[in-house]
Amino acid sequence: MLENKSLISGSTSMLLLSLLSEKDMYGYEMIETLNQRSNHVFDLKAGTLYPLLHSLEEKEYLVSYENHDSMKPRKYYNITGKGRKYLKKLSDEWNEYANVVRGVIGGVTFGTI
Amino acid sequence: MAQYNCKEDFLEAIQVQIRCKKARCFIIEEMEQHIEDQKDAYMNDCDDDKTAMSKACEQMGDPVAIGKQLDRIHRPRMEWSILLAVLVLCSLGILAQISLGNMIKNVNLPNSVNIEKHILFMALGFLLMLVAYFLEYSFIGKYSKILCLLFWIGFVFYAPLNNIVNDSFRYIYPYGLLFIPIYGGILYAYRDKGYTGLIKCLMISIFSFMIELKFVVQCSVYLGILFSSLIMLSIAVIKNWFGTSRKIAMAVTWGWLPISYGLLTLLNINIFNTYQIVRLKETIKALLQIGLYNHDYQINRAINIISHAKLFGGSNLFNEKYIPGFNTEYLLTYIIGKWGLVAGILIIVLFIALIGRMIYLAYHLKNSLGMFVGLGCSLVYALQGSIYILSNLGVQFVAQINLPFVSYGGSSLLINFSVLGLMLSIFRNTNIVKEERYTGVFTLRINRAK
């Protein structure tokens, strides 16, 4: 388990966009998937998730739609082209940051020449 | 943090933090779906109903904090850039009218400038804009067909009440422009209706054109309204609105024009009035034979003023070159003659930037109804602006009309301000109106807070 939660909070947008780049999801599904894939490290609260999703939607990185096909009507989120570009930018920044940190604290550095 | 055992209390705690009532319902609905999912998961882990609900609410986090954050996102927004640009155009219009009034006094011409009336209509227009701004624009989606019918009936009855100038209703055209935003609502109503929906939308567009053809004198205006509605129909086709093949739908949207023209010619049927046919023929002649209408007084004067204009400041010859319609159809020419080419170009650039911004914002709206109606409103200005600029630059085949917000003209100001209010209302509600489809007569329901 991570001791310092601020490491997660700064990158939540990137994690959510990354999940949505694979397929459209609804809020609860995102929390569950993130939790499972991170081996229960990322236990995101709904109170953090929805304001973030709505804010990403306002910035046109995501679009939402109602899906009435399943048993329960749910609001799904879909990543836009603008969102994919933003995700790439966030991922690049994150990788650069991670490389620098690795360089300082020691360890293997990938992606440098 | 308070303990919430019941879903209703938890949701109520979120709801009270969100000031915008229209936004509350769809936020609460999404939260409720989440709590239910979470509760089901806990119940699968063998928790009883009450415990599962309590844990699900706890897992959500602090409802007050959630509500406050969502409140910051879902607020009505004023699109200040558009309002500011319009106010600048209005101020420039007033300045030009005052200057024109002084010029007319100096050259001892009968005064056709009524600055008090211009400002009065501007103030009335501004009030209409505020009314439209605070109206819920979704009524266009709900009652689009009724509105369209009322528009046609209103047009037929209102037109004969207008001033008749040279045997025609010269000042009816601003009213006719209202069809374009209403058509946005019509398109919205035919979502996923296939080729039937497409044909119905096309028929409505053509029928409206036929009505306007009988009353609107300016050929470039009624043709412009028809083309604007066809452009909107094409956007709907591109967005796969009807659920049809894009290629076939696009061929239907535009293909009827040459086919119907061929058929009408073959069967010798006239849908135009006699003067309109003469006018169209002369327009085509004028396009083919440059210089045919070299003796047209207003056009020649306008060309003369513009060709002698300086980059900055007025031309010396300018005061002798008064054109009837300086305060209305040729205000841009007056501005160029009085203050130079740069002043005129600045107004044109400002106007084009305003329309570009409107189209960009409308096209990117999440709400489909807002997108269609917003595009319709933008096209109202794009149509008037392009006709006005071309006619002031001496192009002969376009009508002489008013420049929105700048020229003198009561009905034009009132209609343009109302359309602006409608447009601002669309942008205001962009983050707070939920789009929902259902199978009733109407296709949009706005959820209101309980």
HADDOCK unambig.tbl for C-alpha pairs under 7 A between the chains (distance, minus, plus):
assign (segid A and resid 27 and name CA) (segid B and resid 34 and name CA) 6.98 0.50 0.50
assign (segid A and resid 28 and name CA) (segid B and resid 34 and name CA) 5.75 0.50 0.50
assign (segid A and resid 28 and name CA) (segid B and resid 37 and name CA) 6.93 0.50 0.50
assign (segid A and resid 45 and name CA) (segid B and resid 59 and name CA) 6.31 0.50 0.50
assign (segid A and resid 45 and name CA) (segid B and resid 60 and name CA) 5.63 0.50 0.50
assign (segid A and resid 45 and name CA) (segid B and resid 61 and name CA) 6.12 0.50 0.50
assign (segid A and resid 46 and name CA) (segid B and resid 60 and name CA) 4.72 0.50 0.50
assign (segid A and resid 46 and name CA) (segid B and resid 61 and name CA) 6.60 0.50 0.50
assign (segid A and resid 47 and name CA) (segid B and resid 60 and name CA) 5.40 0.50 0.50
assign (segid A and resid 47 and name CA) (segid B and resid 61 and name CA) 5.05 0.50 0.50
assign (segid A and resid 47 and name CA) (segid B and resid 62 and name CA) 6.71 0.50 0.50
assign (segid A and resid 47 and name CA) (segid B and resid 66 and name CA) 5.26 0.50 0.50
assign (segid A and resid 51 and name CA) (segid B and resid 66 and name CA) 6.91 0.50 0.50
assign (segid A and resid 51 and name CA) (segid B and resid 69 and name CA) 6.01 0.50 0.50
assign (segid A and resid 51 and name CA) (segid B and resid 70 and name CA) 5.51 0.50 0.50
assign (segid A and resid 55 and name CA) (segid B and resid 73 and name CA) 6.44 0.50 0.50
assign (segid A and resid 74 and name CA) (segid B and resid 33 and name CA) 6.98 0.50 0.50
assign (segid A and resid 75 and name CA) (segid B and resid 30 and name CA) 6.75 0.50 0.50
